Amino acid sequence: MSDELLSPAPETSGRDAVVVGGGLAGVTAALALADAGVRVTLLEGRPRLGGLAFSFRRDGLTVDNGQHVYLRCCTAYRWFLDRIGGAALAPLQDRLDVPVVDVARPEGRRLGRLRRDALPVPLHLGRSLATYPHLSLAERAKVGRAAVALKGLDLADPALDAQDFGSWLTAHGQSARAVEALWDLVGVATLNAVAGDASLGLAAMVFKTGLLSDPGAADIGWARVPLGELHDRLARKALDSAGVRTEVRTRVTSVSTDDNGRWSVQVPGGTLAADAVVLAVPQREAYDLLPDGALDAPERLLRIGTAPILNVHVVYDRKVLATPFLAALGTPVQWVFDRTDASGLREGQYLALSQSAAQDEIDEPVAALRERYLPELERLLPGARGARVKDFFVTRERTATFAPTPGVGRLRPGARTKAPGLYLAGAWTATGWPATMESAVRSGVSAADAALGTLGRPRPRHLFAFEEAA
Ligand SMILES: Cc1cc2nc3c(=O)[nH]c(=O)nc-3n(C[C@H](O)[C@H](O)[C@H](O)COP(=O)(O)OP(=O)(O)OC[C@H]3O[C@@H](n4cnc5c(N)ncnc54)[C@H](O)[C@@H]3O)c2cc1C
């Protein structure tokens, strides 16, 4: 850490903030505070920014730790992409279009599509649903009725969080097949849990916002470059331009306040003084750092569970997948993405399989995963049958997201703590969203907003505004 970082802050009361954690929540909070004229230091324990959404180099390839997508309705993350100058590198589809391949049909492999028309909600999905081959006619009609019932749910009703989505779907006539081929196809990828393990409140939020709000809400966007290009390099550039002092490899060990309300942030080899501190770290780390009395029931943070995501990476000697991505049914494979261009691979094709809610597989040895997934890919992608596998590896994120279990809503704290000048951010805080990049950015904006209020500083006009975007 540089000596400059340790030098005492000049007497400019109300002007110094420290943000702890350089994931999307922390980067957002730091940018928002700096844009409002606050002098910000961002401290990140790892050697890079980006938190859970990052890249690394492996045998000449740039690999993402896990495939990330966002939707057009992720207005805060889109604001973030704009703010760091990365929107063009992670564009959205013109229109939602998801190829869904079922390999378990008696008549053989079958392709269906989930796509939208240019019609108003809910007709925008009507034709796609009416022709979706993975459900019977009766199941499709019942899906329509459940969607109408879902649309009628009041997201502000806290009772929704106590129920599980799976039971609600069953009560609304959804067969096990409809859950597998439609609700879980979308829900597992966005919630990181099967319907039976997910809070109805969070599931309803995802489906209402993504599929039943605006016709384009579920159009999918993803980075055409490595995640690190966005969340580390471009984020760092934006922070530098905004005047944020960013220190990586700097792990905060404690946070405390004095009688005058001035904060001290302890790092190895020194202390930083601040008027406001944003803890943008995962819930367990937040619990460890929170001073006594900052939350009424801090042990609640420890009751927020976590859920894993596994990514299986396969490099073939030739092109085996013709579309940018697809979703799969009748196989353990969930979603497959073509990462060839983004990774810098020059010959052949590099596929990443994104396996959410991967509790059963997260600790399996690579050899067992290889034995399972290569034949499954051959079933799914006929072109893979004659192709040579040049590389196979996996990335495991054991605490990829908070577990969206029923009841999790009342465990998630808001941005404000009881300690004046101390704020919380992170995808796991009370944003109303599941653990996503959108939730992280929203939490960072909320924490910055709260801190700016306390510091008596005006909110920057260009900062993401929830009301305007809603
Ligand atoms: C494999 C995978 C796939 C995913 N797919 C998607 C997807 O498709 N779409 C989507 O929207 N979201 C997805 N997510 C979720 C998304 O990545 C996260 O919700 C989001 O990045 C969380 O950001 P955050 O800033 O809240 O937390 P984090 O990213 O966890 O950032 C917290 C940071 O704090 C740092 N830190 C911790 N303790 C300290 C300390 N004491 N001092 C200093 N620094 C500290 C950590 O090193 C970390 O960088 C996925 C996640 C994973 C892992």
PDBQT file of the ligand as one rigid body, heavy atoms in Angstrom, charges set to zero:
ROOT
HETATM    1  C1  LIG A 501     -20.379 -17.978 -11.782  1.00  0.00    +0.000 C 
HETATM    2  C2  LIG A 501     -21.298 -16.810 -11.589  1.00  0.00    +0.000 A 
HETATM    3  C3  LIG A 501     -22.261 -16.535 -12.547  1.00  0.00    +0.000 A 
HETATM    4  C4  LIG A 501     -23.123 -15.456 -12.375  1.00  0.00    +0.000 A 
HETATM    5  N1  LIG A 501     -23.998 -15.159 -13.371  1.00  0.00    +0.000 NA
HETATM    6  C5  LIG A 501     -24.685 -14.004 -13.313  1.00  0.00    +0.000 A 
HETATM    7  C6  LIG A 501     -25.450 -13.578 -14.423  1.00  0.00    +0.000 A 
HETATM    8  O1  LIG A 501     -25.531 -14.247 -15.440  1.00  0.00    +0.000 OA
HETATM    9  N2  LIG A 501     -26.099 -12.384 -14.314  1.00  0.00    +0.000 N 
HETATM   10  C7  LIG A 501     -26.030 -11.605 -13.200  1.00  0.00    +0.000 A 
HETATM   11  O2  LIG A 501     -26.607 -10.514 -13.186  1.00  0.00    +0.000 OA
HETATM   12  N3  LIG A 501     -25.317 -11.988 -12.118  1.00  0.00    +0.000 NA
HETATM   13  C8  LIG A 501     -24.640 -13.165 -12.154  1.00  0.00    +0.000 A 
HETATM   14  N4  LIG A 501     -23.878 -13.546 -11.086  1.00  0.00    +0.000 N 
HETATM   15  C9  LIG A 501     -23.947 -12.769  -9.831  1.00  0.00    +0.000 C 
HETATM   16  C10 LIG A 501     -23.099 -11.503  -9.880  1.00  0.00    +0.000 C 
HETATM   17  O3  LIG A 501     -21.791 -11.798 -10.309  1.00  0.00    +0.000 OA
HETATM   18  C11 LIG A 501     -23.029 -10.932  -8.453  1.00  0.00    +0.000 C 
HETATM   19  O4  LIG A 501     -24.331 -10.763  -7.930  1.00  0.00    +0.000 OA
HETATM   20  C12 LIG A 501     -22.348  -9.572  -8.381  1.00  0.00    +0.000 C 
HETATM   21  O5  LIG A 501     -21.169  -9.539  -9.137  1.00  0.00    +0.000 OA
HETATM   22  C13 LIG A 501     -22.047  -9.267  -6.906  1.00  0.00    +0.000 C 
HETATM   23  O6  LIG A 501     -21.374  -8.034  -6.791  1.00  0.00    +0.000 OA
HETATM   24  P1  LIG A 501     -21.073  -7.395  -5.360  1.00  0.00    +0.000 P 
HETATM   25  O7  LIG A 501     -20.297  -6.171  -5.586  1.00  0.00    +0.000 OA
HETATM   26  O8  LIG A 501     -22.360  -7.314  -4.611  1.00  0.00    +0.000 OA
HETATM   27  O9  LIG A 501     -20.228  -8.492  -4.558  1.00  0.00    +0.000 OA
HETATM   28  P2  LIG A 501     -18.807  -9.152  -4.857  1.00  0.00    +0.000 P 
HETATM   29  O10 LIG A 501     -18.651  -9.330  -6.324  1.00  0.00    +0.000 OA
HETATM   30  O11 LIG A 501     -18.735 -10.355  -3.985  1.00  0.00    +0.000 OA
HETATM   31  O12 LIG A 501     -17.743  -8.071  -4.395  1.00  0.00    +0.000 OA
HETATM   32  C14 LIG A 501     -17.303  -7.964  -3.064  1.00  0.00    +0.000 C 
HETATM   33  C15 LIG A 501     -15.841  -7.580  -3.088  1.00  0.00    +0.000 C 
HETATM   34  O13 LIG A 501     -15.416  -7.312  -1.767  1.00  0.00    +0.000 OA
HETATM   35  C16 LIG A 501     -14.070  -7.746  -1.640  1.00  0.00    +0.000 C 
HETATM   36  N5  LIG A 501     -13.790  -7.905  -0.218  1.00  0.00    +0.000 N 
HETATM   37  C17 LIG A 501     -14.315  -8.792   0.646  1.00  0.00    +0.000 A 
HETATM   38  N6  LIG A 501     -13.855  -8.579   1.884  1.00  0.00    +0.000 NA
HETATM   39  C18 LIG A 501     -13.009  -7.527   1.807  1.00  0.00    +0.000 A 
HETATM   40  C19 LIG A 501     -12.230  -6.818   2.766  1.00  0.00    +0.000 A 
HETATM   41  N7  LIG A 501     -12.231  -7.155   4.077  1.00  0.00    +0.000 N 
HETATM   42  N8  LIG A 501     -11.475  -5.781   2.335  1.00  0.00    +0.000 NA
HETATM   43  C20 LIG A 501     -11.460  -5.408   1.034  1.00  0.00    +0.000 A 
HETATM   44  N9  LIG A 501     -12.188  -6.058   0.095  1.00  0.00    +0.000 NA
HETATM   45  C21 LIG A 501     -12.965  -7.090   0.469  1.00  0.00    +0.000 A 
HETATM   46  C22 LIG A 501     -14.067  -9.057  -2.428  1.00  0.00    +0.000 C 
HETATM   47  O14 LIG A 501     -12.746  -9.438  -2.773  1.00  0.00    +0.000 OA
HETATM   48  C23 LIG A 501     -14.931  -8.685  -3.622  1.00  0.00    +0.000 C 
HETATM   49  O15 LIG A 501     -14.173  -8.182  -4.696  1.00  0.00    +0.000 OA
HETATM   50  C24 LIG A 501     -23.037 -14.651 -11.214  1.00  0.00    +0.000 A 
HETATM   51  C25 LIG A 501     -22.070 -14.947 -10.239  1.00  0.00    +0.000 A 
HETATM   52  C26 LIG A 501     -21.210 -15.997 -10.425  1.00  0.00    +0.000 A 
HETATM   53  C27 LIG A 501     -20.160 -16.260  -9.393  1.00  0.00    +0.000 C 
ENDROOT
TORSDOF 0
